[in-house]
Amino acid sequence: MASKKELRVLNKMLKKPCITSREVEGILGVSNKTARKMIALLNDEIVLNGAEITAKPGKGYSLIVHKNAAFEKFLEVNQIIDAANTENRSEFLIRLFIDTEEYLKVEELADMLYISQKGVSKSLKEAEHYLHEFDLNIIRKPHYGMRVDGKEYDIRRCLSSMAGENDFTAIDKNIIEAVDKVFKKNEVKMSEMALTSFLISLQITVDRVKKGKLVEMDPARFEISMHSQLRHDIQTAKECVKALEEEYQLLFPEDEINYIALNIMDKKYYENNGSLVINEEINLLVTEILDSIYKTYGLDFRKDLDFYMMLVKHLIPLRLRLLYGTMIKNPILEEVKEKYPFAWSIASGLNHIIKKHYDRMMSDDELGYIAIAVQLAIDKHKKQVDNRKNILLVCAAGNVFSRFLKYRFQELFKDCIEQAYTCDYSDLRDYDFSKIDYVFSTVPLDISLPVPIYKVEYFPDESEMGDIRTVLQKPASIIEKYFSEKLFLTEVEAENKSEVIRQICNHIAKAVDVPEDFYDLVMKRESLLQTAMGGQVAVPHPHHTVTDQTLICVAILKNPIYWNKTDKVKVVFLISISQNDMDDMENFYSDFFKLALTKENIDSIVKSQTYENLMSIVRSI
């Protein structure tokens, strides 16, 4: 076992590509000759753990790592960390406090981490904040120092939450073999990720039992015997414990068996697609969730059995996880937040329903799984849109030529055209363009129209025909009709989110009919979920559908403001969905978020703050 001084030398090598013999002598406090011997002894030990120390004449000593996993485990066992990494530093402190029964002083921690006492204090705050999430505290005693205080159950929850790849490589193969044998016998099925999580929790259990740290299950809180789902898992846990007791010569009390059963339950049920007993409580909860999504967003998943069952399969074990304080990890959480912000927003907005039922909130990891289910439902319900266009043909050569041009377009592009209309140049200013997608004209048009204009010939050649077809085959914008120039605001000045929303709601009230409590309904929704989408964009909306028509009000702020503690916002899209437009909300939101969550689009909107530019971007989606 390497001495503390030798480990200090190793820690120094982790920070520098090469350290001199003089530095080694200073750290060890010995002569050059003795330092060389101690380095040789240290090298003998780390060679067995995936690394080696090489001597470079005239330069000093360097560390070479051959097997990362083995060497990282060696560093962890010997409590060596990279002090420059503040995330590792706070985790190191947590593990140290949990593993050490004695009080620790700030100056001792500073020596271990090779940082100032001020730096230790900062990392201690981070560690304390993390510990509080698991009902653990750092208690301080004058002249003695600090230590962690809390229940063993919560300590294990904390250790499991910090588990990483190194923890998996450290699992005893005897544990893996025992679990594999017992699970096969009892037909317990878990995904690879869930099984890894369970094995880590079991390794933590074995390590803690070895130290005499036993968990106590509070009957008033856990009521294990009340949950029929656990009966089979308790039997499985007993068989696992029997194998562990024989292997490690340990004794696992009944509470430890129940603790292991809980870990089997919360990993197995989430992954297992077997039959589930759906009681009235879960059915009512899922129904409330589906109704909330419909009322808020106009997304009708109420008859989607697949989505219903996805929610059921997650909510049954979720109830028990919330009750017992156990957790699951979501390995793609950040990707879900980044790639599916709308689904994430919907999932986050459901937390108030969970809070109402269970008096606890879902973690971000749990919300990530709900968001994935929501995204799958959105994709499934997207409708195939009839992409055929209504066009207006303008000809200056009289009625015969207009009819000929119309005939040519209908023959050449019949699969792309729903209706073709004709119009004289002189009638353009009074024409109703509400149902027109494009104008094709044989003469140059020097007037502004609300739809794109294309110049064409009476007899288009092959190249021009290809260009026209490209235009006509372009998907129609679902959201274009919901924008209005009278709901386009620039240079909006406000100090905070509520001021911005107040100004937008007041402006909307002057332009269209909205209920008197429109602002209050938007703020109610803000209190329940996060509407900042990242990329300087926020998308507030009322708590439920309240307007007769669907509208999108765009507000570009003069100066960005903090929408929450972390997100600055420059562009606000306030959306209000009408009950009359519920049939195509999947496609609506799909197109809208292509607009609002594409950086290039937002940059262009901010740079050129005109309604024409906004509409140009909308039509390009």
TAUR-V773082 format. One record per backbone hydrogen bond with DSSP energy under -0.5 kcal/mol. NH is the residue of the N-H (numbers start at 0). CO is the residue of the C=O. If there is no record, write none. Layout:
nh->NH co->CO
nh->NH co->CO
This chain:
nh->6 co->2
nh->7 co->3
nh->8 co->4
nh->9 co->5
nh->10 co->6
nh->11 co->7
nh->12 co->8
nh->13 co->9
nh->14 co->10
nh->14 co->11
nh->15 co->11
nh->18 co->60
nh->23 co->19
nh->24 co->20
nh->25 co->21
nh->26 co->22
nh->27 co->23
nh->28 co->24
nh->29 co->24
nh->34 co->30
nh->35 co->31
nh->36 co->32
nh->37 co->33
nh->38 co->34
nh->39 co->35
nh->40 co->36
nh->41 co->37
nh->42 co->38
nh->43 co->39
nh->44 co->40
nh->45 co->41
nh->46 co->42
nh->47 co->43
nh->47 co->44
nh->48 co->45
nh->49 co->46
nh->50 co->45
nh->51 co->63
nh->53 co->51
nh->53 co->61
nh->55 co->59
nh->56 co->54
nh->58 co->55
nh->59 co->55
nh->60 co->18
nh->61 co->53
nh->63 co->51
nh->65 co->49
nh->65 co->63
nh->66 co->49
nh->70 co->66
nh->71 co->67
nh->72 co->68
nh->73 co->69
nh->74 co->70
nh->75 co->71
nh->76 co->72
nh->77 co->73
nh->78 co->75
nh->79 co->74
nh->80 co->78
nh->82 co->80
nh->84 co->81
nh->85 co->83
nh->88 co->84
nh->89 co->85
nh->90 co->86
nh->91 co->87
nh->92 co->88
nh->93 co->89
nh->94 co->90
nh->95 co->91
nh->96 co->92
nh->97 co->93
nh->98 co->94
nh->99 co->95
nh->100 co->98
nh->103 co->145
nh->108 co->104
nh->109 co->105
nh->110 co->106
nh->111 co->107
nh->112 co->108
nh->113 co->109
nh->114 co->109
nh->119 co->115
nh->120 co->116
nh->121 co->117
nh->122 co->118
nh->123 co->119
nh->124 co->120
nh->125 co->121
nh->126 co->122
nh->127 co->123
nh->128 co->124
nh->129 co->125
nh->130 co->126
nh->131 co->127
nh->132 co->128
nh->132 co->129
nh->133 co->130
nh->134 co->131
nh->135 co->130
nh->136 co->148
nh->138 co->136
nh->138 co->146
nh->140 co->144
nh->143 co->140
nh->144 co->140
nh->145 co->103
nh->146 co->138
nh->148 co->136
nh->154 co->150
nh->155 co->151
nh->156 co->152
nh->157 co->153
nh->158 co->154
nh->159 co->155
nh->160 co->156
nh->161 co->157
nh->162 co->159
nh->167 co->163
nh->168 co->164
nh->169 co->165
nh->170 co->167
nh->174 co->171
nh->175 co->171
nh->176 co->172
nh->177 co->173
nh->178 co->174
nh->179 co->175
nh->180 co->176
nh->181 co->177
nh->182 co->178
nh->183 co->179
nh->184 co->180
nh->185 co->181
nh->186 co->182
nh->186 co->183
nh->187 co->182
nh->188 co->186
nh->194 co->190
nh->195 co->191
nh->196 co->192
nh->197 co->193
nh->198 co->194
nh->199 co->195
nh->200 co->196
nh->201 co->197
nh->202 co->198
nh->203 co->199
nh->204 co->200
nh->205 co->201
nh->206 co->202
nh->207 co->203
nh->208 co->204
nh->209 co->205
nh->210 co->206
nh->211 co->208
nh->212 co->207
nh->213 co->211
nh->217 co->215
nh->218 co->216
nh->220 co->217
nh->221 co->217
nh->222 co->218
nh->225 co->222
nh->226 co->223
nh->227 co->225
nh->229 co->226
nh->230 co->227
nh->232 co->228
nh->233 co->229
nh->234 co->230
nh->235 co->231
nh->236 co->232
nh->237 co->233
nh->238 co->234
nh->239 co->235
nh->240 co->236
nh->241 co->237
nh->242 co->238
nh->243 co->239
nh->244 co->240
nh->245 co->241
nh->246 co->242
nh->247 co->243
nh->248 co->244
nh->249 co->244
nh->252 co->250
nh->255 co->252
nh->256 co->252
nh->257 co->253
nh->258 co->254
nh->259 co->255
nh->260 co->256
nh->261 co->257
nh->262 co->258
nh->263 co->259
nh->264 co->260
nh->265 co->261
nh->266 co->262
nh->267 co->263
nh->268 co->264
nh->270 co->266
nh->271 co->267
nh->277 co->275
nh->278 co->276
nh->282 co->278
nh->283 co->279
nh->284 co->280
nh->285 co->281
nh->286 co->282
nh->287 co->283
nh->288 co->284
nh->289 co->285
nh->290 co->286
nh->291 co->287
nh->292 co->288
nh->293 co->289
nh->294 co->290
nh->295 co->291
nh->296 co->292
nh->297 co->292
nh->297 co->293
nh->298 co->292
nh->299 co->297
nh->300 co->298
nh->303 co->300
nh->304 co->302
nh->307 co->303
nh->308 co->304
nh->309 co->305
nh->310 co->306
nh->311 co->307
nh->312 co->308
nh->313 co->309
nh->314 co->310
nh->315 co->311
nh->316 co->312
nh->317 co->313
nh->318 co->314
nh->319 co->315
nh->320 co->316
nh->321 co->317
nh->322 co->318
nh->323 co->319
nh->324 co->320
nh->325 co->320
nh->330 co->328
nh->332 co->329
nh->335 co->331
nh->336 co->332
nh->337 co->333
nh->338 co->334
nh->339 co->335
nh->343 co->339
nh->344 co->340
nh->345 co->341
nh->346 co->342
nh->347 co->343
nh->348 co->344
nh->349 co->345
nh->349 co->346
nh->350 co->347
nh->352 co->349
nh->353 co->349
nh->354 co->350
nh->355 co->351
nh->356 co->352
nh->357 co->353
nh->358 co->354
nh->366 co->362
nh->367 co->363
nh->368 co->364
nh->369 co->365
nh->370 co->366
nh->371 co->367
nh->372 co->368
nh->373 co->369
nh->374 co->370
nh->375 co->371
nh->376 co->372
nh->377 co->373
nh->378 co->374
nh->379 co->375
nh->380 co->376
nh->381 co->377
nh->381 co->378
nh->384 co->382
nh->386 co->384
nh->388 co->415
nh->390 co->388
nh->390 co->418
nh->391 co->437
nh->392 co->420
nh->393 co->391
nh->393 co->439
nh->394 co->392
nh->394 co->422
nh->401 co->397
nh->402 co->398
nh->403 co->399
nh->404 co->400
nh->405 co->401
nh->406 co->402
nh->407 co->403
nh->408 co->404
nh->409 co->405
nh->410 co->406
nh->411 co->407
nh->412 co->408
nh->413 co->410
nh->415 co->412
nh->416 co->412
nh->417 co->388
nh->418 co->388
nh->420 co->390
nh->422 co->392
nh->426 co->423
nh->427 co->424
nh->429 co->426
nh->430 co->427
nh->432 co->430
nh->435 co->432
nh->436 co->389
nh->437 co->389
nh->438 co->451
nh->439 co->391
nh->440 co->453
nh->441 co->393
nh->445 co->443
nh->451 co->436
nh->453 co->438
nh->455 co->440
nh->459 co->456
nh->464 co->460
nh->465 co->461
nh->466 co->462
nh->467 co->463
nh->468 co->464
nh->469 co->465
nh->470 co->466
nh->471 co->467
nh->472 co->468
nh->473 co->469
nh->473 co->470
nh->481 co->478
nh->482 co->479
nh->486 co->483
nh->487 co->484
nh->488 co->486
nh->488 co->553
nh->491 co->555
nh->493 co->491
nh->499 co->495
nh->500 co->496
nh->501 co->497
nh->502 co->498
nh->503 co->499
nh->504 co->500
nh->505 co->501
nh->506 co->502
nh->507 co->503
nh->508 co->504
nh->509 co->505
nh->510 co->506
nh->510 co->507
nh->511 co->507
nh->513 co->511
nh->517 co->514
nh->520 co->516
nh->521 co->517
nh->522 co->518
nh->523 co->519
nh->524 co->520
nh->525 co->521
nh->526 co->522
nh->527 co->523
nh->527 co->524
nh->528 co->524
nh->532 co->536
nh->533 co->536
nh->536 co->533
nh->537 co->570
nh->538 co->530
nh->541 co->574
nh->544 co->294
nh->546 co->576
nh->550 co->575
nh->551 co->481
nh->552 co->573
nh->553 co->486
nh->553 co->551
nh->554 co->571
nh->555 co->488
nh->556 co->554
nh->556 co->569
nh->557 co->491
nh->558 co->491
nh->560 co->568
nh->562 co->560
nh->562 co->566
nh->563 co->566
nh->567 co->565
nh->568 co->560
nh->569 co->535
nh->570 co->535
nh->571 co->554
nh->572 co->537
nh->573 co->552
nh->573 co->571
nh->574 co->539
nh->574 co->572
nh->575 co->550
nh->578 co->546
nh->580 co->577
nh->581 co->578
nh->583 co->580
nh->584 co->581
nh->587 co->583
nh->588 co->584
nh->589 co->585
nh->590 co->586
nh->591 co->587
nh->592 co->588
nh->593 co->589
nh->594 co->590
nh->595 co->591
nh->596 co->592
nh->597 co->594
nh->598 co->596
nh->600 co->597
nh->601 co->597
nh->602 co->598
nh->603 co->599
nh->604 co->600
nh->605 co->601
nh->606 co->602
nh->607 co->603
nh->608 co->606
nh->609 co->607
nh->613 co->609
nh->614 co->610
nh->615 co->611
nh->616 co->612
nh->617 co->613
nh->618 co->614
nh->619 co->615
nh->620 co->616
nh->620 co->617
